[in-house]
Amino acid sequence: MASVGVEPAEFVQTPDGRTLAYAQIGDPDGKPVFVLHGTPGSRLSGRHPDPARVADAGLRVVTYDRPGNGRSTRHPGRAVVDCVADIAVIAEALGIERFVITGGSGGGPHALAVAARLPERVIRAECNVSAAPYDAPDLDWFKGMDPENVKELGWALEGEEVLARELEKEAEEKLSRLDEDPATLLGDFELSAADQAVLRNQIVRERMRKSFREALASGVWGWVDDDLAFVKPWGFDVEEIRVPVRVRYGATDVLVPAGHGQWLARHVPNAKVIIEDDAGHLSTPDQHLERLRSLIAG
């Protein structure tokens, strides 16, 4: 059932009574790929602005709002691994038996969780500019990370009350300037030249505006719960993974530093590693579509 008065969404109920909002674009008979959004984000984050091009690529792209984001019911205290059951519910509702999955930034750990815990359904997976586990024993987790992200995740380490209070302030300030300049979402970050170039793309800016506003449709709780999940145990070990995984990261990334991608490359079994020396954290929709084509092709 489509929503009214907002960006198109369909809805499904979880066994514990929550509502998950999701969307599809592309060819209904195409190769299914779940695209998991970053933090904060929504089902709009991974959508190409031209559905016809997605269909021409032979893709059926499914996106959804993680709990608390967009139109999905909050799931307080969730761990990264809890996304597995939610994605299984959506796949069942859509009659999708097997699929490819990719997650960018904050979606990366969640894609790895699905690869680890749904091996019978995941054909292959990708984590794209993904964070590594906070409790990784051989990683300086904050090294190379922009101070703004260090500050935000520091609030998460102080607990939900502090994090929610501070993100409410962040959200109010960013929303006040969002329509005037969507790039304000990252305005306080010292981004690499590659990311600054992506931010000059008008399509990127418009997608950021729509996705961020939709992410906060029910408040900051999805953002809060994502951050809290990143700084506690994920609920699975990446070394469990047995399906093919592609680990991609940009060498100039300051939002999720390259050290995270290097750690994942070392610890995800048999990972195919793609290092883009001139790339940062962000991508244009066309770059993302080409990666989806490549991922589906194997």
N, C-alpha and C positions, 0 to 999 in steps of 0.2 A: 504493500500500500504506500503510495507516494505521499510525502508531506505537503502541506499547503502553506504558501507564503514564505518558504525558505528554499534554499538550494535543494534539488531533488534528493530524496532519501527513501530507502525502504527499511522496514523494521522487522526484527525477529526477537522472540523471547528466549531467555536462557532458562535452564531448569530451576535456577534459584529465583526467578521472577524479575530479573532485570531486562531492560530493553536495550538492544544494540541497533544502532543506525548504520546502514551501509549503502553503497552505491555501486553501479556497474556502468562501464562504457566500453565501446568497441563492438566486436562481432560476437553475438550470443553463442555462436557455434565455434568460436575461436579457442585458442589454447588458454586455459585459465591461469591467471597470475594474480596473487594477492599482493598489493602494494601497501606497506605499513608506514604511516606518517611519522614525522619527527615530533619534537616537543618544544613548545606547544604546537598542536596541529589538529587536523580534522580529516574527514574523508575527502575533502577538496584538495588536500595538499599534493596528492600523487596523481591528480587528473590532468591529462593533456587537454589544452583548450580546444582541440579539434578532434572530436570523437571519430570522424571519418578516417583520419590518419591512423588512429588506433585500430579501427576495423580493417583497414587496408593492410596493416601489419599482421593480421590474423590473430589478434589478441582479444581476450575477454578480461578486462582489468577490473578487479574488485577492490574497493577501498572501504574502510570502516572507521568510525569514531571509537578510539579506545575509551573504556569506561570513564565517565566524567567529562570527556571532551564532546563538543558538538551536541548531538541529540541522544547520546548513549547515557544510560543510568550510571551513576557513580558506583564503584566497587571499592569501598574504603579498605585500606590495608593491603591492597593487592600487591603481589609480587610479579616480576616479569613473566614467570612461567604460567601465570594464570590466564594469559592471553590464549594459550593453546586451546582450552575448552571453548572459549568464545569463537575462535576462528573455525573450530570444528562445527559449532552450531550453525554458523553462517554457511559453511560449505554444504552441510546437510540440507539446509533450507533451499539452496540453489541447485541441488542435485549434482554437485561437483565432487567426484570421487578422488581425483588426483590433481595436483596443481603445483605450480612453481610459486615461490614466495620471495619477496625482497623487502627489506626495510632500510630506510635511510635515517641516519643520525639516531634519535631516540627510538626509531622503529627497528634499528639494527639488532639490539639485544632480543627483541620480541620475535624477529624472524628466526634468529638462532634457536630460540626456545621451541618454536614450531618444528624446525628441522630436527631437533633433538628428540622431541616427544611424539611426533606424528610421522615417523619414518615410512609407514605404510602408505601415506598419502602425499608426502612431499617428493616431487620428482627431483628438484634441486632448489637451492636457496642462495640468497645473496645478502650479505650485510655491507652496507654502503656508508662510508664515513661513520662507522658505528663506535659507540663507547665500548670499552672493555669492562669486565667486572670490577667494581670498586675494591673488592677484597683480593684482587689478584696479587699474589705474594711477590712477584718480580717485576712490578710496574710502579713507577712514580706517577700516580694517576693524574695529578694536577700539572705536571711538567709541560710547559709549552702552551697551556690553556689560557685564553684571554681572561684578564681579571674580572670581567663581568660574569663570565660563567663560573669562575672560582667563587665569586661572591654568592651567586644563586645556589650553588650546590653546597656551599657552607651553611646557608640557611636550612637546607634539607638536613644536614647533619645535626643541626640544633633541634630539629623536630617539626612536626606538622603545624603546631601553633605559630611558631616563628615564620616558617615558610609561607603559610597561607596569608598571614598578615602582610608580609613583604611583597608577595606576588600580587595581592590585591592592589597595592600601591603601584606596582609596575604596570599592571594591566590598565588601570585607570589612566595613567600617564600616556601609555602607548596608544590606547584607543582614542584619546583626545587629539592625537596627531595623525592617526592612521590614514584617514581619507586624503589628507593634504599631502602626505609623503609616506607610502608604505615602507620605504627603506628605513624609516625611523625605528622599526622593530630591531634593527641591528646597528642603530646609529651610534651607540656608545662603544662598539667593538672596534678594535684595531685590526680590521680585516686585511687579508692579503690582496694583492693587485688582482688576482684571479677572481676572488669573490666580489671585489668592488666592480669589476667588469660585468659579472652576472647580474648584480643589483641594478645596473643601468638598463637592463632589458625590461621594457615596459610590460611584457607579458608576465615576467617573473614578479614584478611589483604588484600587478593586479591580482595574481594568484595568492601572493602573500597577504594582501589586504583581505580577500574573501576568506581565506583559510583561517587566518588569525581571528577574525570576527566570529566565524562559525565555531572555532575551537572554544571560544568563551561564551557561547550561547547559554550555557547553564552555570556560568561562573568559572572560577580558576581551578576547580577541583581536579580536573583531569591533568592539568599542568602540575599541580601539587603532588598527585599520586604517582605520576611518572617520575618526578625528581626523587621522591622518597624511595621508589622501587630501585632506582639506579644506585643508591648508596647503601643498600642492604643486599644480602645474598639473593641472587636471581632465582633460586629454587631449582636449578639444574646446573650441570657442568658442561661446558662447551666440548669437552673431550668425549662426551657421550655420542656426539653426532657421527652418523655413519652415512648420511646421504651427501651427494656432491654439494660443496659450498664454495661460493666465490666471495673473497674478501677484497673489497676495493677501498682505497683511501687516497686522499690528496696530501702531498708532501707539505703544502703551505697552509694547511688547515689549522686555525687557532681556536675553533669552537670545540672540536674533538681532535686533539693533536694526533699527529702521525704515530706517536708511540702506542696509541690504543690499537691502531690498525696493525702495527708490527707485532703487538702481543697476540692479537687474534690470529694473525698469520702463523705464528709459532704454535698455537695451542688448538686451533680447529683442525681436526684430523684431515690430512690430504687436501687442504684448502688450495684452490686456485687463487693466486694473489695478483691483484692488479694495483700497481702503484703509479699514480699520475703525478709526475714531478712538478708540473706547472699548475696543478689544480688545488683548490682549497676545499671548502665545505659545500658550496652551493653548485647547482646545475641548472641549466635552462631546460624547459620542457622537451625540446628536441633532443638534447643530449640524453635526457632520461629515457625517452622513447627508444633511442638507439641502443641503450643499455638493456632495455627490456627485450628488444629483438634478439640481441646477442645472448641474453640469459636463456630465453626460450629455446634458441638453437643449440644451446649446450656448449 
